[in-house]
Structure formats: structure tokens, C-alpha cells
């Protein structure tokens, strides 16, 4: 896997939610300067990446009961 490190400065950030797109996760972050959006970053986390694995694990549990969402009963 390739890693990139980018340093950007902005007055305000707006981080969007993680969205599943074609089996990967995408997240959009908008950077604002002087009240205007000056940059939009779209990050894609491929299936199997650490962020994707955390998202998938959290998604499989029903937060209210701790049971799998897929409907299978715990053993």
C-alpha cells in the first residue's frame, strides 16, 4: 500500500461521513479559508485497509444489543 502525507492549512474543516462506494469507503473533507471552500479532499479506503476493517467491524454489530446485524443469532 502506498502512503501519502500532505500538510494543508485552513481556517475550518468539514469532514463528511464515511460512505460505501463499490466495495470501498470514501470520505470527503472540505477546507475553508475566508468563508469559502478552497479545497475538497476525497479519500478512498479500499476493502481490507485498516479504516475499512474498523468500519466493517462496527457495522456488523447492532449497537443496542451487541448482536450481528445480519440476523444470525450468537452461539
C-alpha positions in Angstrom: 0.0 0.0 0.0 1.2 3.5 -0.8 1.0 6.2 1.8 0.9 10.0 1.2 1.5 12.7 3.7 0.1 16.2 2.8 0.1 19.3 5.0 -2.7 21.8 4.4 -3.7 24.8 6.4 -7.3 26.1 6.6 -9.5 28.1 8.9 -12.2 25.5 9.1 -12.7 21.9 8.1 -15.9 20.0 7.4 -15.4 16.2 7.4 -18.1 14.2 5.8 -19.4 10.8 6.7 -17.8 7.5 5.5 -19.8 6.2 2.5 -19.6 2.8 0.9 -18.9 3.1 -2.8 -18.3 0.0 -5.0 -17.0 -2.0 -2.0 -14.6 0.7 -0.8 -15.1 3.5 1.7 -15.0 7.2 0.7 -14.8 10.3 2.8 -14.9 13.9 1.7 -13.3 16.7 3.6 -13.8 20.3 2.7 -11.3 23.0 3.7 -12.5 26.6 4.1 -10.5 29.8 4.1 -12.1 33.2 4.4 -15.6 31.6 4.4 -15.0 29.9 1.0 -14.4 26.3 0.3 -10.9 26.3 -1.2 -10.2 22.6 -1.4 -12.1 19.3 -1.4 -10.2 16.1 -0.5 -11.8 12.8 -1.4 -10.1 9.9 0.3 -10.8 6.3 -0.7 -10.1 3.4 1.7 -10.0 0.1 -0.2 -11.6 -3.1 1.1 -9.2 -4.7 3.6 -7.5 -1.4 4.7 -7.3 -0.6 8.4 -10.1 2.1 8.1 -12.3 -0.3 6.1 -11.8 -3.1 8.6 -12.8 -0.8 11.6 -15.9 0.3 9.6 -16.8 -3.3 8.7 -16.4 -4.5 12.3 -18.5 -1.7 13.7 -21.2 -2.3 11.1 -21.6 -5.9 11.9 -22.7 -5.3 15.5 -26.1 -3.9 16.5 -25.1 -1.2 18.9 -28.2 -1.7 21.0 -27.9 -5.4 21.6 -24.4 -6.4 20.5 -25.9 -9.0 18.2 -24.9 -9.4 14.5 -27.0 -7.2 12.2 -27.2 -9.9 9.6 -29.8 -11.7 11.7 -27.8 -14.6 12.8 -28.0 -15.4 16.5 -24.9 -15.6 18.6 -23.8 -19.1 19.6 
